[in-house]
Amino acid sequence: MSQPLNDQALDQAFRTARSVNFWTKAKVSDDLLRQLYDLAKFGATSANASPARFVFVSTPQAKARLEPLLSEGNRAKSMAAPVTVIIGHDLNFAEQMPKLFPSNPDARHWFSAPGVTETTAMRNGTLQGAYLMLAARMLGLDCGPMSGFDNAGIDAEFFAGTQIKSNFLCNLGYGSDENVFPRSPRLDFEEACQIV
């Protein structure tokens, strides 16, 4: 049976974790990125559909392709981050269902009704992006998730010839304490929740 994690783990994943805008010069290795995916991939999705696709933009050449597609406010911090992950979702995810859900050979047809593919891909791809962020924090990385980019431009530049659509971006690395904003308030349980 599962047991609660200790306070240190909960702090690192949630309570003291912050969105980072400034980065140290420490590199993020390809091996760590593989570890990151190999942890995040175990997060639950509908029928194990796993529609998320991740592009880890880390080389100077790839950063140069990404930079003009970012909003002005996201350029400097993304260029300084060791890695910027493009979190997308594959609208052809159902083609992988025989591999991902082998207990039902017909599972790919569950997603054939109009609108079901898009909704399932977006919802579950977003979940997987959040799993990736939590896994990154658990592995000692800091995260800077963001919108503020040209979706169509990203899709053309990084996903050409596919049915993958970009959702959001997340900078990864080892954050600097420079200019960290005070934590913004959160809603209390009574403001956001009901028990019925």
MARBA-118563 format. One record per residue (C-alpha): x negated, z negated, y. Coordinates in steps of 0.5 Angstrom, whole numbers, plus 500, padded with zeros to 3 digits. Layout:
REM MARBA-118563
XZY ...
This chain:
REM MARBA-118563
500500500 498501507 495496511 495495519 489498522 485492526 485492534 478496535 481502531 488501535 484501541 480507540 486511538 491509543 490503547 484504551 483511550 483516556 484523558 477525560 475530566 467528566 462529560 455527558 450532556 451530549 452536544 458536539 455539532 459544528 458539522 462534526 468540528 468541521 469534519 474533525 479539522 478536515 481530517 486533522 489537517 492532513 497530518 504532516 508538518 515541515 514543508 506543509 507549513 501548517 502553523 496551527 490555529 484552532 479556536 473551538 470554544 463552545 457557546 456560553 458567551 465564549 465559555 464565559 470569556 475563557 473561564 477566568 483564564 483557566 487555572 482553578 483545577 481546569 475550570 469545572 471540567 472545561 465549563 462542563 465539556 461541550 467544546 474546549 479547543 484552544 490550540 495555537 500557532 501562527 508566527 506569521 504562518 510563512 505568509 501562507 507558504 505560496 498556497 501551502 507549498 506551491 512547488 517552491 515560490 521561495 519557501 516562505 524565506 526558509 523561515 526568515 532566520 532568527 528563531 526559525 519561525 518560532 521554533 517551527 511554529 511551536 513544533 509543528 503547531 504542537 504536532 497538529 494539536 496531537 493530530 487533532 486529538 487523534 482525529 477526534 478519537 477516530 471520530 468517536 470523541 473523547 479528549 481532555 488535553 491540558 495546560 494550566 491557563 493564562 497564556 497571555 490572557 488567552 492570547 489577548 482575549 482570543 487572538 488579539 491583533 494577530 501573531 497567534 500564540 496559544 500552546 495548549 487546550 483540549 476539551 472535547 465531547 463524549 466522556 463519562 465513566 465517572 471518576 476515571 483514574 486507573 491508567 498510569 504506567 508507561 515506560 517500556 521500550 528498553 527504558 525509552 528507546 534505542 535501536 542503533 
